[in-house]
Amino acid sequence: MNANAMDENSDGDRLIDFNENFVYRLLKTNDSISNSNSAFALNLDVDNNSSYLNRQEPNMMGQEDLSPSSSLNDYGMNDCSDPKRAKKGPTPRQQEELCLVCGDRASGYHYNALTCEGCKGFFRRSVTKNAVYCCKFGHECEMDMYMRRKCQECRLKKCLAVGMRPECVVPENQCAIKRKEKKAQKEKDKQQIPPTINSFDAYKNEIPTLMKCDPPPYAEATQLLPQKLLDENRARNIPALTQNQLAVIYKLIWYQDGYEQPSEEDLKRIMIQTSPDENEDQNDVHFRHITEITILTVQLIVEFAKGLPAFTKIPQEDQITLLKACSSEVMMLRMARRYDAASDSIFFANNRSYTRDSYRMAGMADTIEDLLHFCRQMYSMRVDNVEYALLTAIVIFSDRPGLEQAELVEAIQSYYIDTLRIYILNRHGGDVKCMIVFGTLLAILTELRTLGNQNSEMCFSLKLKNRKLPRFLEEIWDVQDIPPQMVQNATSNAQNNTQSTIVVTTPSTVPQLQTQSQQH
């Protein structure tokens, strides 16, 4: 992004046009400038007082200067304000038209006469079968909706009398021929259509190429599992991870460690911006702090996701769909990584402990019990760093509504799932409980989806309570707009509120990323 582009959008009072070009530009840009007021606008400084991710990435082998993408909501798609357009449409009939044969409601002109569906079918069957009927009531029956079932001869005579023409009826043999030809043409068209490249099997064959990656520089000096365990696994004929699977794991861990903890400069900036004003309500202080931390976390999740093998191989529209849908679920995993069992609390990026009471003070008591239960579950399973990284990738490449190439995403996810399975087998030495552990970890995906839905519901409820979320969070989580009059009374302190998920960082042993000054 050039300096002119940033200058054009540096005014915090300007509204950003969230169109598709803006989204794709953010997907491709290499700058690391961000703000808290635009959805996924991680590279566009629209508010000079709210810029984040002022960092320099580690010198990774094969890593590009990553940048997050944009989201957009389409507004005004069904604009009916044009009075000419509003008047278009069929003119209602002044009087309901009736069948000329029996007086029932007519459905249109059939065989040259205005009739109902029943008389149309009766006339067609009579002509195609050369039917001969006999009246039992004197051959002069008055035809109505009752008598049409009693006297077929008089009904047919009435059909002819009102103008229905036998020559308009296609003979049955010709109908059969047409049906047969139509069926044959349909089968021929199916055979001529080339096999779709969107099938899961077709993509599965491309996975080795899509997932091919080089390990980061430190991989050769680091071993995932003890050599003794690997030797024992080899003796037991336990399948080993392929070289590419090892490279994928090393890369996931590298990005996970590098993009899970905000820089010290970012944290200091947040502490300054969220410092309480005089007479400010403590609940609002909690909200503002969680909001700013959450925005940082989402940005880091996007950076992590864009470094995943095969992520850039999917369409940009699908990248946006996945990033918007997975961010809250990935934050749940990060919360579990920062869960402290002794205090039953979660540590923020600045090592501040947030307990159940802290959440209640922030107005997020509705979901805290489910969140803590999830964290306890992950803690009890002793999920290690590799399993967390693979689970995160599996969550990111989950099936989501609106994906254009869902089969491709599924094929990529299957690679990560298989890698997780083999890693668990090797980590536990082929123990009989390995598959139970594997199945339990995959079951986490369902629970994460539920927690993500709860997060969306709470975001909307906060808005209904006049606690306005930052534009960034509204866009990424698709928080639906509510009538303006319902949010006009929101106080200035409620403008930086957030959802139930909190930023989670890696333990203190994770290396900090270097920072650099932003270019304005």
N, C-alpha and C positions, 0 to 999 in steps of 0.2 A: 504494500500500500504506500503510495507516495505521500509527500507532505501536504500537497494540495488536497488530497482526498481527506486527510485528517482535519485540515483546517475547515473544510466545508461542513464537517459534522461535529466540530468541537463546541459549538454553542449548545449548552444544556437546555435551552428553551426551545430548540428546534425539534420537531417531530421527525422521526425516521420513517421513510417509506419502506415498509417491510415487503418488498416485492421479491420475485424469484431471482432477479439479477443480484439483488443485495445478498440473498442467501448464498448463491453460488460463489459470489465474490469472496464472501467470508470463508467458504470452504477452501478456496484456493490461496488465500493470502498467507503470507509468511510472517507477518508482524505479530508481536505478542502484546498488543495494547488492548485493554478491555475496559468495560464500564458496567455499572450495575443497573442501568436504566434501559437497556435494549436487549431484546431476547437474543441469546446466543451471540450478541455483538461483542465477542471477546477480542476483536481486533480493531475496534472503532471507538475512539475516545470522544464521546458526545458530552461528557460531563467531566471537566477538569478536576473536580473534587472527588471523583469516584473511579479511579483507575486502579486496576489490579494486575496480578500476575506479572510484576516487574521482575522478571527472572531471566537468567541465561541458562539454557539447557546444558546438561553434561555432554561431554564430547563422546557421543555414542557412535559406534560403527554402523554406518548405513542409516543413521537417523536423520530425517529431514527436520527443518524448523517447523514444528507443527503449529497449527492454529485451529481453533474451533470453528464450527459452522454456525449458520443462522437458521432460525425458524421463522415461519410466517403464518399468519392467519388470513384467510381470505374473507374480506368484508364487502358487503354491498353487492354480492353476486346476484341476488334476486331483486334488483331494483325495479319496483313497479310504480315509480313516481311519475312516469310519462303518461299523461292522460290518454294519448292516442293508443298506447300499448294496453292500457287498462280497459279500453273499450272493445278491444279485439275479442273474438270468440263467437261461437254460434248464437244466432238469435233464437230465443225460446219460442216454441210453437204456441200460437194463440189457442189452438184447440187440439186435443189428442186425436191422432188419426186412427181410424178403425179399419179392421179387415173387411173387405168388400164381400167376403164369403160368409163369415160367421159372426162378425161384429166384435171379435176380440181385438185387443190392441195390436195394431199393425207394426211390423218391424221393417217394412220397406217394400219396394217393388220386386216381385218375384215372378218370373215367367210372364212379364208384361202386365201384371196387375198388383195393386196394393193389397197385401195379405199379411197374415200373421205367420209365425214360424211353423205352427201346426199344420195349417192349410198348405203351406209351401211343401212340407215334407210329404203330406198326404198326396198331393198332386204328382210329385216326382215319383213316388212309389207306384201310384196307379198307372202312370204312363210307362215307366220302365218295365213293369210286370204285365202290361196289357191286361190289367184287371177288369173283370166284368162283375158288376154288383147288381143286386136285386132289392128294390124297395118293398117293404112289408106294409107300408102305410098309405098306399094309393098313388105313389109316384109324384106327389105334389107337396112334399114336406117343406115347411118354412124353416129355413136354415138359421140356427143360432148356436151359441156356445154349448147348449145342451143337445140339440138334435144332430149336431155334427158327429157325435159319437154313436148315434142311433141309426142313421141312414147314410150309408156311404154312396149309394147311387145318386141321391138328390144332392149330396155334397159335391160330387164330381160334376154333376150337371151345373151347379151354381158356379163352380170354378171356371167352367168353360163359358158360362153366361157373362161373367164379369170380365172376360178377356184373357184368361190364362191360356197360353198357347203350347200345345204338346210338342211342337217342333223346337221349342226353346230348351226342352229337357235333353240333356246329353244321355245317350243310351248307356245302360249299365256296363255293357262290354267295353265301351270306350272309356268309361270311368275306371274300370279295372286296368285297362291298358295304361292309362295315364298314371294311375297309382304305382303300377309296376315300373314304368319309366322313371318316375320321380324317385322311387326307392333305389333303382339302379344308379341314377345320377348321383344320389347322395353317397352311395358306396364308392363310386368312382372318385368323387371329390375327396373323400377321406383318404383314398390310396394315393392321390396326387399331392396331398399336403405333406411336406417334408416333416420328419420327426422334429418336434419342438425342442429348442435348446433350453427351454425353461424347465424341463423335467429334472427331477431329483437325480436320476441315474446318470443323465448326461453331465450334470454339474459335478457329480461324484467322481467322474473320470478326470475332470479338470482340477480337482482338489490338490493333487501333488504339485501342480504348477502354481496354483493360486497361493498355496501355503508355504512355498519355498522361501526361506529367509536365512540370513546370515546371523550367527550369534554375536552378541555384544563383545567388546574386547576382553572383558574379564572372565568370559566363560571358561577358557582353557584352564584357568587357575582355580576354578570353583567346581565343587562336586555336589550334586544334589543329594545323594545318599551315600552312606559309608561304603567303601570298597568291599569290605568283608560281606556286607549284606548283598551287594550286587553279585559277588562270587557265589554266594549260597543260592541266590535266585537263579543264576545260570545253571547251577548243578541240578536244580529242581525243574529245569526247563520252563521257567516262568518267562513269558515274552518280555523282551527288553524294549525300551524306548528307542525309536529310530533316531538317527543323527538329526534329521529335520525336526522331529518332535522335541528333542533336547534343545535345539536352537530356538524353537518357538517358546519353550518354557523359560529359557534364559532371557529371551527378549521380553517376555511378559513380566518377569521379576524386575528386570532393569527399568521398565517403564512404570511398574507399580511403585517401586521405591522412589523413582525420580519425580512422579506426578501425584504423590499422595499427600505430601505435606507442603503447605504454602511456605514461601520464603519468610525470613525474619522481617524483612522490610514490609512485606504485605501485612503481616500480623501487627506490626507496630502501627501501620497506617490505620488498620481497623480499630485498634485500641484508642487511637486519637479521635477517629470519627465517631466512635460509639461511646465516648466518655460522657457520663451523665451531665445534663444541664442542671442548673439550679432549680429545685422544686420539681424535677422530672420524676414521673412515676417509675418505680423500680421495674414494674412489669414491661413498660415500654423500653427500658434499657435492655432487658433480656431479649425482647423482640428484635431490636435493632442489631444487637450483637450477633444473634443467631442468623439473621438475614444476611449480614455481610459475610459471615463465615460460610454460609451456604452457597452464596454466589461464587466465592473462591473455590469451593469444593466442586461445584458443577463445572467450572472452567477446567479444573485439573482432571476431572473425569473425561471431558471431551478430549483433552490433550492425550490422555492415556488411550482412549478408544481409537484415535486416529493413528496411533502407533502400532495397533494390532495387525499382525499379518493378515492380508486379504481384505482389510476394511476398506481401503481405497479402491478395491476392485469392484465394489458394488456401486450401483447408480447413486448419484448425489442425493436424489430424492429419498432413496432408502437409507442413506447415511443419516439424513436429518430425522427420518422417522425413528430409526433405532436410537439415536442420541437423545431425542426428546422422551422416548418411552423408558429408556433404561436408567436415566440419571438418578431418579429417586431410589430405585432398587439397588443400584451400585452403592449409593450412600449408606443403605442399610448394612451392606457387607462391611463397609468401612467403619461403621459404628460398632459392629461386632468385633472388629480387630482392635478397637480402642476401649473395649468393655473391661471394667475392673470389677471382678467378682467380690472382692472384699467389701467394697462400698456400694455394690450394685448400682454403679453409675458409669457414665461414658465421659471420656476425656476429650476436650476440644483440642484444637491445634495448638493452643497456647498452654496446654496441660491443665486447663481449668476443668474441674470435675462438675458434671451436671447430673444431679440425682433426680429421683422422681419428683421431689418438691420443686426443683428448679424448673422442670417442665410445667408443673402446675402453675407456677408463678408466671410463666410465659404464656399461659392460656392454652396449653397443648396437652391437657390431661386426658383427652379422649383416647389417644392412641399410645400413650407412654407404656402402659402395661403390656400391650402386644409387642412393642419394640424391645422392651427389656426381656420379655420371654424369648424372643428370637435371639437376642444377644447371649442369654444364658445357654440356650441350646447350642449355638455355635461354639461357645466356650467349653461346654462339656464334651464336645466331639473332638476337641484338640486339633482343629483344622490348622494346617501349617501354611507357610508362606506360598508355596507352590500351588496348593489346593485353592487358596483364596484367589490367586491370580487366574487360574484356569476357570474357577467358578465365575469370576467377573467377566471373563471373555464369553463364557456360555450365556450369561445374562444379557450381555450386549448383543449377541447374535441370536436372540430369541425371536420367535415368530411374533409379529406385531400387525395389527390391522393397518391396511393401506400400503403394504409392501408391494412394489412392482415385481420384484424377483424373489419371492418368498422361498422358492426352491433353492436358489443360490445361497441365501442366508442359512437355510436348514442344512445344506451340505457343508458349509463352513463350520456351523455349530457342531455337526457330527464329528468333525475332525478334533475339535477341542474336547468333546465328550469322550472320544476314544482315547485321547491322550491322557485325560484325567483317569480313566479306567486303568490303563496300563501303569500309570504312576502309582495309583493306590495299590495295585497288585505288588509292585516292587517295594513300595514303602513298608507294607505289612508282611512281606515275605510269602505271599501266596496263601495267607491264612484263610480259613473257611469263612471268616467274617468279612473278608474283603468286599464281597459283593453287597453285603448289608451296608457297609460304610458307603460304598459307591451309590447305592440306591437312595440312602438317606440324604446324601449330598445333593443328588438330583432332585429329590423331593423339596429341597430348599427353594427351588425355582418357583414352585406353586405358592409357597408362603411369602416369598418376596413379591410376587404379583399381587397378592392380597394386601400386603403392607403398602405397596405402591398405590393401589386404589384408595386405601385409607388416607394416604398423603394427599391425593388429589381432592378427596372430599373435604379434608380439613382446610386446604388452601381456599376452596370456594366458600366454606363457612366463615373463614376469616374475612373474606371480602364482604360477605353479607353482614358482618359485624362492624363494617366500616373500618376494618384494619387493612389498608391497601398494601398489597404486595408490590415489590418493585417490578417494573415492566419486564425485566429479564426473566424473573421467575414465572410471571403470568404467561409469557410467551412459551417458555420451554415446557411448562406443564399444562398448557392449553387451558388455563383457568378462564372459564367462560365469562364474558362481560355481563354485568348486571346493569339495570337502568341507572343512568347517571345520577338521578335524584337520590338513589340509595347510598351513594358514596360521597356526595357533596359535603356532608357534615363530618367527614373523617378529619381527625386532628393531624397536625404536622408530625407528631410523634409516631403515628401509626403508618407512616408511608414506607417504612422499611421493615415490614414484618415478613415472616416466612412460615414454612411448613414444619412438620414434626421431625423431619430428618435433619441431622446435624452433621457438620463437617467432622470427618474422622481422619486422623493422620496415622502414619506408621510409628512404631516405637521410637524412642529417642536415639536408637542406634542407626536409624536411617540417615544417610548423608544428606545434608542440606544442599539445595541447589544455589548456585551463585546468583547474585542479582546484578542488574545493570540499570542505569538510568533510562527512563522513557524518553523517546524522541518526540518532541512536539513541534 
